[in-house]
């Protein structure tokens, strides 16, 4: 521990190392910005295609359903071509960073990829969206779906099967609707549907995935927002644009590092000037 503190202090005092680190962070920022712009462009193009098929009769419900249709027919052929091992051969972009563009291009995450892509498409329309982990086979995360707030309630969409449920009044159903009357809604299932996905229960964030840290965050948020609101919070939906998140994090680091570097440069310049001035005075006295 003492060695680590000493090393950090040494690095912080070395102007050449600070300048190098600034260059590294600036290069990373440029890379993240380029990748984020590329990914944003992909989903902007998808949105444009959906908009071409909208008319004055479309509302929030029909827009999200048409978005799911486009998502399904984009992803299904890729799911046949790529398998779950495809990401392993694609390097950090599919592993460490796992951008939504990878899910779009490969569908290698199965229902997770379908849900991620649909959530990202719907997000371009600025509807509140969350990715839900359904409970099946006795555990959460057996199947992922998407919920969208269309102005009245959270409606449920299953992009893996291009499935939405219709209530008796003709409106889109919520998870609670389907859970409360599975006998009725099960009649709307497509032939290839896995009947184990019975809408038993759902969660929106796995607060135990990172021990200590995530449970602590959950407790703090529950104090300020309330437990019910936190339970309905989808953390994953806020990290769909991986490269934008990385850009923002590195930008904060770069600002801090840049200020530290400038401070060090000013201190060094002041010290050099002071030394030069003192030497000059000494020579005049001689």
N, C-alpha and C positions, 0 to 999 in steps of 0.2 A: 504493500500500500504506500509506504514511504517512498519507494523507488518510483512508483507511478506519479505521485505528487511532484517529486523532483524533476521527472522527465517532462511533465506538463509545464512546469515553471521554466525549464530550460528552453523548451520549444517556444513558449510565449515571449521569451526575451530575445530569440533569434529572429532578426528582421528578415533574413533570407528565407527561412522556413515559413514565416508568415506570408510572405509574398508568393511563395510556391503554393501554399494552401489556398490563397485567394484565387490563384489561377486555376487550380483544380476545381474549386467550387463554381467558378464562373463557367468553366467548360461543362460541368455537370448541369448547370442551369440551362445552358444553351441546348444540350442534348434533351433534357426533359421538356423544354419548351417546344422543340421540334416534334417530339413524339406526341405530346399533348395536342398540338395543332393538327397533326395527321389524324389522330383518333377522333378529335372533334369534327374534322372534315368528313370522316366516314359516316358518323351518325347524323350530321347535317344533311348528307346526301340521302340517307335513308328517310329522314323526315321529309325531305323535299318530294321523294317518291310517294310517300303516304299522302302528302298534301295534294298531289295531282289527282288523287282519287276521292277527295272530299268534296262535298257540296253544301249548300246552305241548310240542308236538313240534318247534317251531322251535329252531334252534341258530344259532350265529354265521354259518355259511355261508348258511343259508336267509334270515336277516335281511338280509344284505348283498345277496343276489340280489333279494329283494323290494324293497329300497331302490332298486336299479337299475331294476326294473320301473316303479316309481312315477316315478322321475326321467325315464325314457324317454318315458312317456306324458304327462308334464307338459311336456316340452321339445319334442317333435316337432311339435305344432301351432304352437307359437311360432316354430320354425325356418322353417316355411312362410310365416308372416306377416311376420316381420322378416328383414332381410338383413344382410350384413356392414357396410353403411353406416348402419345404424340408430343405432348408438352415437354417431356423429358429430353427430347432431341432438339428443342428450340432455344435452349440457353436461358439466360437470366430473364429475358422478356416474358417468358412463359412460366418461369419458376419464381425467382426472387421478386419481380415486379408484378407479374400476372395481370397485364392490362386487359381491359374488356375487349380490345381489338383482337387479342388471342382467342378469347371465347367466341367472338364473331366469326373468325376465320377458320376455327377448327372444331368448335362445339365439343372439344375433348373433355370438358367438365360435366358432360351429360346434363341433367336437369339444372345443375348449378350454372352452366354456361347459358342455357336457354333463359333462365331467370335473370341473370346478370345483363344479358343483351337487351331483353325486353324492358327491364327497369331503366336502362340507359336511354333507350329510344323514348320511353314515356317521359323521362326526365327532360328531354328536349322540348316537351310541351309544357313544362313547369307544373305538372301535376305532382302533388306529394306521392311518393312511391316508397314501398318497403319490400324487402325480400324476406319471405317467411320460410322457416324451417319446419316442415310438417313432421309430426310424430307418427311413425309406423314401425312395425316389427319390434316395438318396445323401446325405441329410442328416437330422439329428435334428429333431424337432418337426413332422414331416410329419403325425403323428397323435398325439393325446393319449389316454391310457387311465388307469385307476385301479387301484392295488394296495392290498389291505387285508390286514392281519395278523389272522387269525382265531383265533390261538392256537397254530397248528402251523407255518404257513408263510404267505408273502405270496401271496394268490390274485389273479388278474388279472380285471378287469371292463372291458368296453368299452361304456359307456352310449350311445354314438352309435348302435350297432347292437343294443343290448339283448342283448349277447353275453357269455356266460361259457362256459368250456371245462370239460368233464367228463373226468377221467382214467379209465382202464380200471377202477380200483377204485371208481368212483362219486364220488370226491371232487373238489372244485374244483381246477383246475390253476393252477400258477404260470407266470410268464413263462418261466422256465427250462424248464418242462415243454413248453410250446408251441414254444419255440425249438428244443428238442432233437428234436421229432418232429412237424414241420409237416405231413408227409404224413398223419399220423393225425388231427391236430386240425383241419386244413383241411376235413375232411368235415363239421364241425359249423358251418360258416359259413353265414349267411343269404344269400339270393340277391342282395341288394343290396350285399353286402360288397365293398370295394375290395381286390382280390387283391394289390395292391402292399404292403399292410400285412401282411408275412409274419413279423413278430416277429424281424427280423434282429438288432436290438440296441436298447438303451434307455438313457436317462439320466434322472436325477431332478432335476437342477439344472444350468442353463447357467452354469457358473462363469466364462465369458468374456464374459457379457453386459455387465457393467460393468468395463471394463479397470482394471487395477491393484488396485482395491478388492476385488472378488470373488476374484480369484486369490490375493491376500494372505490373505483370510479362509480360503480353502480350505487353504492351506499351514499356517496356524496350527491350524485344526481337525484336520488330518491328524496333526499332532504329538501332540495330546492324545487323539484318538479313533481314529486309524488311518485309512489311506487307504480301505480297503474300506467302513468305516462312513460315511465322508464321501461316498463315491460313491453310497451308497444313501440319502443325505439329500435330502428334497424340500423345498427352501426355500419353494416356492409354497404348499405345504400349511400352512405356518405363518403365511401372510398371507391366508387365505381371508376372515377377518372384517376387512375393510379399515378400517372405522370404529372398531373396537375397537383396532386397531394405532395409528391416528391419535390416538385418545383417550389411549392410554398415553404416546405420544411427547409430545403437548402437555401432558399432566399433569406429566411430568418437567420440561419447560421452564417451566411455570407455577410449580412449586414453587421452582425456582431463581430465577426472576424475582421471586416473592413475597418470598423471603428477602432478595434484593438490595434490593427496595423498602423492606422493613421496616428493614433496616440503614441505608439512606439517610435514612429518616424519623427514626429514632432519632438519627442523627448531626446532622441538621438541627435537631431539637428541642433536643438538648443544646447545640448552638452558639447557638441563639436564647436559651435559658435562661441560658447563660453570659454572653452579651452583655448581656442584661437585668440580670443580677445585678451585673455590673461597672459598668454605667451607674448602677444604684441606689447602689452603694457610693460612686461618684464624687460623686453629688448629696449624700449624707450628709456627705461630707467638706467640701463647700462650705458 
